[in-house]
Amino acid sequence: MQRSRQATIYIGLNDSISKEQKFDTKRYVSLLKNVCQSYHVAFSMSEMTGGYFHDDGTYVEENTLVLMMLDVPDAVVQEIATDLCTFFHQESVMVTYSDADVHFVKETIEI
């Protein structure tokens, strides 16, 4: 078992000005993949729906992309988060860190 640090970036898809999603989710996924590839980081991502309150009290639900990376330097995570915030036209993106015990299960079947 290996001890790793997981960084997770949550990127909402509603535009920061219009408060609505401007493009199909697939377009945002493609952009996210291109960003990760350009930084040469391995990643997993998922799509989810969430809700939150703006500072003025307005409740908003939106589609969110969740990007998970293991053992990526904090400075690189920050650069990726900044790029995604800019490219997705967000007010902010949320970054979390957690420790993870990682092991790989390898098994093959002879055919």
KEKOLBA-682018 format. One record per atom (N, C-alpha, C): residue number from 1; chain; atom name; y, x, z. Coordinates in pm, whole numbers, plus 50000, padded with zeros to 5 digits. Each point is the difference from the previous one (the first is absolute). Last residue first. Layout:
N
(node NUM,"A","CA",(Y,X,Z)),
...
END
This chain:
111
(node 111,"A","N",(48282,49335,47888)),
(node 111,"A","CA",(49958,49894,49907)),
(node 111,"A","C",(49906,50059,49898)),
(node 110,"A","N",(50212,50105,50527)),
(node 110,"A","CA",(49935,50055,49881)),
(node 110,"A","C",(49952,49885,49913)),
(node 109,"A","N",(50421,50011,50350)),
(node 109,"A","CA",(49868,49940,49977)),
(node 109,"A","C",(49945,50060,49872)),
(node 108,"A","N",(50384,50164,50396)),
(node 108,"A","CA",(49966,49969,49863)),
(node 108,"A","C",(49860,49942,49995)),
(node 107,"A","N",(50450,50116,50356)),
(node 107,"A","CA",(49859,49962,49984)),
(node 107,"A","C",(49977,49969,49854)),
(node 106,"A","N",(50393,50147,50397)),
(node 106,"A","CA",(49954,50036,49865)),
(node 106,"A","C",(49851,49969,49995)),
(node 105,"A","N",(50477,49912,50310)),
(node 105,"A","CA",(49857,49969,49991)),
(node 105,"A","C",(49959,50027,49855)),
(node 104,"A","N",(50422,50189,50325)),
(node 104,"A","CA",(49956,49950,49870)),
(node 104,"A","C",(49849,49979,50005)),
(node 103,"A","N",(50429,50001,50382)),
(node 103,"A","CA",(49877,50064,49954)),
(node 103,"A","C",(49958,49932,49870)),
(node 102,"A","N",(50436,50026,50394)),
(node 102,"A","CA",(49953,49978,49864)),
(node 102,"A","C",(49867,50071,49979)),
(node 101,"A","N",(50387,49805,50381)),
(node 101,"A","CA",(49878,50079,49992)),
(node 101,"A","C",(49936,49966,49867)),
(node 100,"A","N",(50539,49965,50141)),
(node 100,"A","CA",(49877,49938,49951)),
(node 100,"A","C",(49885,50100,50008)),
(node 99,"A","N",(50558,49873,50164)),
(node 99,"A","CA",(49891,50095,49994)),
(node 99,"A","C",(49874,49927,49959)),
(node 98,"A","N",(50511,49853,49854)),
(node 98,"A","CA",(49896,49982,50101)),
(node 98,"A","C",(49895,50110,49982)),
(node 97,"A","N",(50532,49790,49828)),
(node 97,"A","CA",(49905,50111,50009)),
(node 97,"A","C",(49897,49967,50106)),
(node 96,"A","N",(50392,49730,49652)),
(node 96,"A","CA",(49931,50016,50128)),
(node 96,"A","C",(49905,50118,49990)),
(node 95,"A","N",(50459,49757,49734)),
(node 95,"A","CA",(49900,50105,50002)),
(node 95,"A","C",(49939,50004,50141)),
(node 94,"A","N",(50311,49643,49657)),
(node 94,"A","CA",(49950,50036,50132)),
(node 94,"A","C",(49891,50106,49987)),
(node 93,"A","N",(50465,49866,49698)),
(node 93,"A","CA",(49855,49990,50001)),
(node 93,"A","C",(49954,50048,50138)),
(node 92,"A","N",(50493,49779,49785)),
(node 92,"A","CA",(49925,50101,50073)),
(node 92,"A","C",(49851,49980,49973)),
(node 91,"A","N",(50326,49782,49740)),
(node 91,"A","CA",(50092,50037,50107)),
(node 91,"A","C",(49938,50112,50083)),
(node 90,"A","N",(49853,49947,49484)),
(node 90,"A","CA",(49981,49943,50133)),
(node 90,"A","C",(50111,50043,50094)),
(node 89,"A","N",(49832,50072,49499)),
(node 89,"A","CA",(50129,49941,50038)),
(node 89,"A","C",(49990,49925,50133)),
(node 88,"A","N",(49672,50285,49757)),
(node 88,"A","CA",(49971,49859,50021)),
(node 88,"A","C",(50124,49922,50044)),
(node 87,"A","N",(50025,50473,49924)),
(node 87,"A","CA",(49945,49942,49878)),
(node 87,"A","C",(49975,49850,50012)),
(node 86,"A","N",(50153,50244,50387)),
(node 86,"A","CA",(50099,50001,49892)),
(node 86,"A","C",(49948,49926,49877)),
(node 85,"A","N",(49707,50060,50363)),
(node 85,"A","CA",(50111,49915,50044)),
(node 85,"A","C",(50104,49987,49889)),
(node 84,"A","N",(49649,50301,49932)),
(node 84,"A","CA",(49956,49861,49987)),
(node 84,"A","C",(50109,49903,50043)),
(node 83,"A","N",(50085,50464,50053)),
(node 83,"A","CA",(49988,49964,49858)),
(node 83,"A","C",(49962,49853,49983)),
(node 82,"A","N",(50008,50169,50438)),
(node 82,"A","CA",(50135,49993,49945)),
(node 82,"A","C",(49997,49959,49853)),
(node 81,"A","N",(49590,50082,50214)),
(node 81,"A","CA",(50061,49878,50054)),
(node 81,"A","C",(50141,49981,49942)),
(node 80,"A","N",(49779,50401,49896)),
(node 80,"A","CA",(49936,49887,49932)),
(node 80,"A","C",(50063,49869,50045)),
(node 79,"A","N",(50141,50387,50222)),
(node 79,"A","CA",(50048,50000,49860)),
(node 79,"A","C",(49941,49883,49922)),
(node 78,"A","N",(49848,50067,50441)),
(node 78,"A","CA",(50140,49956,50001)),
(node 78,"A","C",(50055,49994,49857)),
(node 77,"A","N",(49571,50178,50061)),
(node 77,"A","CA",(49997,49856,50027)),
(node 77,"A","C",(50142,49944,49995)),
(node 76,"A","N",(49962,50460,49973)),
(node 76,"A","CA",(49956,49938,49874)),
(node 76,"A","C",(49994,49848,50017)),
(node 75,"A","N",(50097,50255,50381)),
(node 75,"A","CA",(50111,50012,49905)),
(node 75,"A","C",(49966,49935,49867)),
(node 74,"A","N",(49664,50031,50339)),
(node 74,"A","CA",(50103,49900,50030)),
(node 74,"A","C",(50115,50004,49901)),
(node 73,"A","N",(49505,50160,49847)),
(node 73,"A","CA",(50111,50047,50086)),
(node 73,"A","C",(50109,49895,50015)),
(node 72,"A","N",(49494,49861,49926)),
(node 72,"A","CA",(50111,50035,49912)),
(node 72,"A","C",(50114,50046,50091)),
(node 71,"A","N",(49539,49819,50118)),
(node 71,"A","CA",(50037,50141,50009)),
(node 71,"A","C",(50103,50045,49897)),
(node 70,"A","N",(49817,49533,49887)),
(node 70,"A","CA",(49950,50082,50110)),
(node 70,"A","C",(50050,50143,49985)),
(node 69,"A","N",(50169,49468,49841)),
(node 69,"A","CA",(49971,50138,49961)),
(node 69,"A","C",(49954,50078,50123)),
(node 68,"A","N",(50134,49463,49785)),
(node 68,"A","CA",(49941,50079,50107)),
(node 68,"A","C",(49963,50138,49948)),
(node 67,"A","N",(50318,49529,49884)),
(node 67,"A","CA",(49954,50128,49949)),
(node 67,"A","C",(49951,50084,50117)),
(node 66,"A","N",(50124,49462,49856)),
(node 66,"A","CA",(49972,50087,50113)),
(node 66,"A","C",(49935,50126,49945)),
(node 65,"A","N",(50331,49562,49821)),
(node 65,"A","CA",(49899,50099,49968)),
(node 65,"A","C",(49987,50093,50119)),
(node 64,"A","N",(50174,49461,49953)),
(node 64,"A","CA",(50020,50136,50049)),
(node 64,"A","C",(49887,50088,49949)),
(node 63,"A","N",(50273,49478,49942)),
(node 63,"A","CA",(49885,50085,49970)),
(node 63,"A","C",(50035,50142,50041)),
(node 62,"A","N",(50244,49591,50253)),
(node 62,"A","CA",(49997,50076,49876)),
(node 62,"A","C",(49868,50073,49985)),
(node 61,"A","N",(50351,49625,50305)),
(node 61,"A","CA",(49864,50045,49974)),
(node 61,"A","C",(50001,50075,49869)),
(node 60,"A","N",(50396,49870,50394)),
(node 60,"A","CA",(49960,50026,49863)),
(node 60,"A","C",(49852,50038,49997)),
(node 59,"A","N",(50442,49783,50330)),
(node 59,"A","CA",(49858,50036,49990)),
(node 59,"A","C",(49961,50012,49854)),
(node 58,"A","N",(50490,50059,50276)),
(node 58,"A","CA",(49929,49935,49890)),
(node 58,"A","C",(49857,50050,49994)),
(node 57,"A","N",(50359,50163,50298)),
(node 57,"A","CA",(49908,49898,50051)),
(node 57,"A","C",(49921,49927,49894)),
(node 56,"A","N",(50314,50388,49965)),
(node 56,"A","CA",(50075,49874,50017)),
(node 56,"A","C",(49911,49885,50048)),
(node 55,"A","N",(49820,50437,49904)),
(node 55,"A","CA",(50094,50012,50113)),
(node 55,"A","C",(50077,49872,50025)),
(node 54,"A","N",(49530,49933,49770)),
(node 54,"A","CA",(50116,50084,49970)),
(node 54,"A","C",(50090,50005,50123)),
(node 53,"A","N",(49460,49910,50013)),
(node 53,"A","CA",(50133,49941,50016)),
(node 53,"A","C",(50106,50102,49961)),
(node 52,"A","N",(49457,49923,49829)),
(node 52,"A","CA",(50088,50068,50094)),
(node 52,"A","C",(50133,49926,50006)),
(node 51,"A","N",(49442,50017,49777)),
(node 51,"A","CA",(50125,49929,50026)),
(node 51,"A","C",(50081,50076,50103)),
(node 50,"A","N",(49565,50077,49604)),
(node 50,"A","CA",(50053,50007,50135)),
(node 50,"A","C",(50127,49919,50012)),
(node 49,"A","N",(49527,50142,49675)),
(node 49,"A","CA",(50119,49916,50013)),
(node 49,"A","C",(50045,50006,50144)),
(node 48,"A","N",(49712,50367,49669)),
(node 48,"A","CA",(49997,49899,50106)),
(node 48,"A","C",(50126,49917,49994)),
(node 47,"A","N",(49673,50423,49739)),
(node 47,"A","CA",(50108,49902,49991)),
(node 47,"A","C",(49985,49901,50114)),
(node 46,"A","N",(49849,50548,49943)),
(node 46,"A","CA",(49958,49860,50000)),
(node 46,"A","C",(50125,49913,49987)),
(node 45,"A","N",(49798,50556,49943)),
(node 45,"A","CA",(50106,49900,50011)),
(node 45,"A","C",(49940,49861,50001)),
(node 44,"A","N",(49905,50581,50058)),
(node 44,"A","CA",(49943,49867,49985)),
(node 44,"A","C",(50117,49903,50012)),
(node 43,"A","N",(49965,50561,49864)),
(node 43,"A","CA",(50051,49883,50071)),
(node 43,"A","C",(49905,49882,49984)),
(node 42,"A","N",(50138,50576,49904)),
(node 42,"A","CA",(49896,49898,49997)),
(node 42,"A","C",(50048,49883,50085)),
(node 41,"A","N",(50334,50352,49746)),
(node 41,"A","CA",(49939,49958,50126)),
(node 41,"A","C",(49892,49896,49973)),
(node 40,"A","N",(50358,50250,49712)),
(node 40,"A","CA",(49864,50056,50013)),
(node 40,"A","C",(49937,49967,50135)),
(node 39,"A","N",(50432,49858,49789)),
(node 39,"A","CA",(50000,50081,50121)),
(node 39,"A","C",(49864,50065,50026)),
(node 38,"A","N",(50056,49712,49629)),
(node 38,"A","CA",(50101,50105,49982)),
(node 38,"A","C",(50010,50091,50123)),
(node 37,"A","N",(49715,49620,50012)),
(node 37,"A","CA",(49947,50101,49909)),
(node 37,"A","C",(50100,50115,49984)),
(node 36,"A","N",(50134,49626,50249)),
(node 36,"A","CA",(49897,50078,50072)),
(node 36,"A","C",(49943,50110,49912)),
(node 35,"A","N",(50305,49704,49798)),
(node 35,"A","CA",(50068,50080,50103)),
(node 35,"A","C",(49898,50087,50073)),
(node 34,"A","N",(49833,49688,49691)),
(node 34,"A","CA",(50067,50111,49933)),
(node 34,"A","C",(50072,50092,50100)),
(node 33,"A","N",(49802,49603,50161)),
(node 33,"A","CA",(49897,50096,49959)),
(node 33,"A","C",(50063,50121,49932)),
(node 32,"A","N",(50286,49644,50110)),
(node 32,"A","CA",(49952,50065,50121)),
(node 32,"A","C",(49895,50106,49966)),
(node 31,"A","N",(50151,49726,49651)),
(node 31,"A","CA",(50104,50094,50041)),
(node 31,"A","C",(49955,50078,50124)),
(node 30,"A","N",(49723,49653,49853)),
(node 30,"A","CA",(50000,50109,49903)),
(node 30,"A","C",(50101,50107,50038)),
(node 29,"A","N",(49994,49604,50250)),
(node 29,"A","CA",(49880,50080,50028)),
(node 29,"A","C",(49996,50120,49907)),
(node 28,"A","N",(50335,49682,49925)),
(node 28,"A","CA",(50030,50080,50119)),
(node 28,"A","C",(49881,50091,50035)),
(node 27,"A","N",(49940,49697,49650)),
(node 27,"A","CA",(50100,50100,49960)),
(node 27,"A","C",(50035,50091,50117)),
(node 26,"A","N",(49718,49628,50071)),
(node 26,"A","CA",(49930,50106,49927)),
(node 26,"A","C",(50096,50111,49958)),
(node 25,"A","N",(50162,49594,50200)),
(node 25,"A","CA",(49948,50097,50096)),
(node 25,"A","C",(49930,50117,49930)),
(node 24,"A","N",(50396,49737,49751)),
(node 24,"A","CA",(49862,49972,50036)),
(node 24,"A","C",(49949,50112,50092)),
(node 23,"A","N",(50524,49929,50008)),
(node 23,"A","CA",(49898,50033,49903)),
(node 23,"A","C",(49863,49960,50052)),
(node 22,"A","N",(50405,49914,50254)),
(node 22,"A","CA",(50050,49998,49863)),
(node 22,"A","C",(49892,50020,49895)),
(node 21,"A","N",(50051,49783,50522)),
(node 21,"A","CA",(49924,50099,49925)),
(node 21,"A","C",(50037,49990,49853)),
(node 20,"A","N",(50352,49871,50395)),
(node 20,"A","CA",(49887,49945,49925)),
(node 20,"A","C",(49929,50114,49927)),
(node 19,"A","N",(50424,50026,50246)),
(node 19,"A","CA",(49899,49954,50098)),
(node 19,"A","C",(49881,49932,49933)),
(node 18,"A","N",(50420,50233,49828)),
(node 18,"A","CA",(49966,49861,49965)),
(node 18,"A","C",(49903,49937,50099)),
(node 17,"A","N",(50136,50455,50078)),
(node 17,"A","CA",(50120,49918,49976)),
(node 17,"A","C",(49963,49854,49977)),
(node 16,"A","N",(49664,50340,50071)),
(node 16,"A","CA",(50087,50000,50117)),
(node 16,"A","C",(50125,49913,49982)),
(node 15,"A","N",(49508,49909,49771)),
(node 15,"A","CA",(50119,50079,49975)),
(node 15,"A","C",(50097,49989,50118)),
(node 14,"A","N",(49463,49937,50049)),
(node 14,"A","CA",(50122,49922,49974)),
(node 14,"A","C",(50118,50095,49984)),
(node 13,"A","N",(49554,50147,50115)),
(node 13,"A","CA",(50029,49989,49858)),
(node 13,"A","C",(50120,49912,49969)),
(node 12,"A","N",(49818,50354,50426)),
(node 12,"A","CA",(50018,49861,49958)),
(node 12,"A","C",(50042,49995,49854)),
(node 11,"A","N",(49722,50380,50281)),
(node 11,"A","CA",(50110,49980,49906)),
(node 11,"A","C",(50005,49853,49959)),
(node 10,"A","N",(49779,50379,50379)),
(node 10,"A","CA",(50003,49858,49965)),
(node 10,"A","C",(50124,49977,49914)),
(node 9,"A","N",(49671,50443,50154)),
(node 9,"A","CA",(50132,49953,49959)),
(node 9,"A","C",(49987,49856,49953)),
(node 8,"A","N",(49716,50392,50317)),
(node 8,"A","CA",(49997,49873,49928)),
(node 8,"A","C",(50143,49959,49970)),
(node 7,"A","N",(49671,50454,50164)),
(node 7,"A","CA",(50134,49946,49980)),
(node 7,"A","C",(49986,49873,49917)),
(node 6,"A","N",(49650,50311,50328)),
(node 6,"A","CA",(50024,49904,49891)),
(node 6,"A","C",(50145,49956,50000)),
(node 5,"A","N",(49680,50438,50176)),
(node 5,"A","CA",(50119,49919,50028)),
(node 5,"A","C",(50024,49912,49879)),
(node 4,"A","N",(49528,50243,50217)),
(node 4,"A","CA",(50102,49995,49897)),
(node 4,"A","C",(50118,49918,50048)),
(node 3,"A","N",(49496,50259,50151)),
(node 3,"A","CA",(50120,49933,50050)),
(node 3,"A","C",(50108,50008,49892)),
(node 2,"A","N",(49443,50003,49949)),
(node 2,"A","CA",(50125,50075,49983)),
(node 2,"A","C",(50116,49917,50054)),
(node 1,"A","N",(49420,50048,50036)),
(node 1,"A","CA",(50118,49915,50000)),
(node 1,"A","C",(50124,50088,50000)),
END
